Amino acid sequence: MKAWAFAVVVSLGGGVASDQAARVAVSDISGAAGGETTVLITTREAFSLPAANMGEADRARFFLGKSFFNQNWIEAPASVSSRDGLGPLFNARSCSACHFKDGRSQPPASGLAFSTALLHISLPGRGAHGEPKPDLIYGDQIQNHALPGVPAEAEVIVNYEELPLKLDDGTVSQLRKPVYVLRALGYGALPANLLVSARVAPQMIGLGLLEAVAERDLMLLEDPEDENHDGISGHLNRVWDERQGRTLAGRFGWKAEQPSVRQQAGAAFNGDMGLTSGLFPRENQTQKEELLVKRASGGTPEVEQQVFNAVVLYSRSLAVPERRFPQDPECRAGEALFMQAGCSKCHVPTLRTAEIADLEYLGKQVIHPYTDLLLHDMGAELSDERPSFEASGSEWRTPPLWGVGLIPTVNGHRFLLHDGRARGVAEAILWHGGEAAVARGAFARMSATERLQLVRFVESL
């Protein structure tokens, strides 16, 4: 592992026509990443189509949800009462502002302010259910926008430190480490012990399928004490479910902080856009901010239940695009290298969904998301030092790899990892540490040709 001398440099802390075409059945399971839900499309609409096997009964609600997912919310009161209630503090005016075309957002360039990325904050310690402990004034997320006449919480600026890393064959890879600065504070000074964690929005595909995997099957993948001695000790996050009032397995969010698509959507409405729902009926302001900011409400709740349910169905039903060129010799060579390096120990290729009562087309599917949905220690280099429920600062949920190669087509960039620091698959791998250090070392020891083959395989998923 002598090539992994980070310390030598620095110590690292849709159209109707395309929709119809997408409903063609997929027969080649090696390409059908989402089972029978898989769509055959590689254009900019690749993340925006409904499950190929969706019945007509759900299609109207899907497109209603799509409308509210993409449309801007506005300040209350407004003549369009179904879309008012924005803010007064917010990060975005619509879901699609960050999930453009249901895809992945990107961090700003060095020296620029956040626009489609978020900065979570907290204090040391945990809340009543194990959640991050919010700041008394600024809460658990910096809202960098506000309605006219209302101070935004802060402006978040990112700068990058360049970190050259020499691989075994002499290739020098330039990694970059983000450093965040908060300025123009709207409600007073921040505490010196504030914990921060930047997040970019991931693509939306296949969420309902991941939700449909039985918890017992995920538990079979757990090995928290590394009893098989393979160096991998993944475990589920256990998080609070607002609807059921109890602790459940976390599946969504970069640290698996949310137990369901429904709660993920409700938290985004509330935290990102300042909109109340039946699930989160309180505004996203802290008590101290409420004393300073008074604004008209868009209703109780601001997101009507029918609209909320439609957005949740839309989010659960977005289809996974077909895997591309699975028989390509370079991809097949890259797949063998992926397996040999041990990447598949966390990025598990195949899962199965259980029977689903409400959206039956998501049930009983063999899917290929390349994730185990577990938390893994990724080492000090990727730690945000901000625990969340049972996730430590250095633990992150294994992100699904399906659709990764289409991000440049859909969103026009290649930024990966939770904060977008990696400029492509190779850099993302080179940031892996902790449980993934062995796989990272194997990648570093490969020839340039082998590294390209492995990257090509990942980008084919």
Secondary structure, DSSP 8 states (H G I E B T S, - for coil): -TT--HHHH------HHHHHHTTS----TTT-TTGGG-B---STTTTS-B-TT--HHHHHHHHHHHHHHHS--B-SS-S-GGGB---SEES-SSGGGTSGGG-------TTEE-SSEEEEEEEEEE-TTS-EE-BTTTBTB---EE-TTS--S-EEEEEEEEEEEE-TTS-EEEEEEEEEEEES-SSS---TT-EEEEEE----TTHHHHHTB-HHHHHHH--TT-TT-SS---B--EEEETTTTEEEE--BSTT--BSSHHHHHHHHHHHHH----SSS-S-S--HHHHHH-----S-SSSS-HHHHHHHHHHHHHB--B----TT-HHHHHHHHHHHHTTGGGTS-S-EEB---SSSGGGSS-EE-------EEE--GGG--S--BTTB-TTEEE----TTGGGHHHHHS--EESTTS-EESHHHHHHT--GGGHHHHHHHHHS-HHHHHHHHHHHHH-
